[in-house]
Amino acid sequence: MSDSIILITIGALLLVGMVMDAVGRRTRLPRVTLLVLFGIFAGPSGLNLLPAAAKGWYPLVTVMALVMVAFLLGGRLTRQMLSENGGPIMFVSAGAVLVTAALVGVGLWLIGVDPIMCLILAGISTATDPAATQDVVGRSGAKGPFSRILLGVVAIDDAWGLVVFSLLLALGQAISGESPTFALLAGIQELGGAVLVGVAIGFPAAYLTGRLKPGEPSQVEVLGVVFLCGGLSLALGASFLLAAMLTGLIIANFAQHHTRAFHEIENIEWPFMVLFFVLAGASLELAALPTIGVIGVGYVVLRFVGRIAGGWLGGRASGLSPHYCRWIGLALMPQAGVALGMALVASHAFPEMGDEILAMAIGTTILFELGGPLITQGALANVDRNNKD
């Protein structure tokens, strides 16, 4: 692929992002949904306008975009924010993950789905899409307690999800007669490696950034930190989402000589997000939708109910207002890259079920990635309207 085609494609996609931003402002549609739709339209499932090599960009663009998102989300988990909202964040995130996994697993089993497939899909159902959720919150202009709690939940619920997924995958391997050691070790590697990377980068960065030039960290410093975090996580087989989140959390809470370590990331993340969402849409195969059948419909309905019920139960347990409890689970509907990553792991663990697992994950992800941001936006609008009444 020539350099000219690469530059033309990237330039065109960035301009498309600008157009979708303008369309979103006028139609109130989330620009995430618009970009994913354009990706489907321009990708192999549509008119196939993107060069074939663009598919190979997606893994790298995903890491670059999501480490920025996770870094920013971690940076919001300051001592003050956790002292005010730490209880609701922990309870809602745990409730959403555990109730969703339980409802999906048990519900699918009751309609006759293979027990191992039930466990795998229950684990996958816990994943969310922090990038889409953060973008919808940012575009809505919401800055109240509800949006702060929502972003806090999104920042940590994938950690709960990885733990639950690893345990359920190990249980599935035990049921099938295979050793569950692989799944447990993989989970430990993802979580332990993320903690190691986050601590190893976070504490030095908290002290060193912003010292070469008095004031806030420079763009070069912050990009160096987040990309180093992502690269080391990949090298160690760790979760780059959790590592970047922990790095941001440590810097936000331990840096004493600057207050906005994330300002430069906020200024430059959108071009990366444009490429991420368009390529995410292009990577989705609409042909997978008809193959999901009754199991896919059951999964979508059960995950939808599980998010609502888990958010409500977690919110009530932490003392959130009933109005917040009604909407917090709905705001957690988007699902994308993390779910597909879990599906790939599960397909390697159970190769005989690999095609069915991937078809299910891809087909249902299309629905949640397109509809999820709309539901999140609706939840934020309802909470905001109630607060004004």
Secondary structure, 3 states (H helix, E strand, C coil): CCHHHHHHHHHHHHHHHHHHHHHHHHHCCCHHHHHHHHHHHHCCCCCCCCCHHHHHHHHHHHHHHHHHHHHHHHHCCCHHHHHHHHHHHHHHHHHHHHHHHHHHHHHHHHCCCCHHHHHHHHHHCCCCCHHHHHHHHHHHCCCCHHHHHHHHHHHHHHHHHHHHHHHHHHHHHHHCCCCCHHHHHHHHHHHHHHHHHHHHHHHHHHHHCCCCCCCCCCHHHHHHHHHHHHHHHHHHCCCHHHHHHHHHHHHHHHCCCCCCCCHHHHHHHHHHHHHHHHHHHHHCCHHHHHHCHHHHHHHHHHHHHHHHHHHHHHHHHHCCCHHHHHHHCHHHCCCCHHHHHHHHHHHHHCHHHHHHHHHHHHHHHHHHHHHHHHHHHHHHHHHHHHHHC
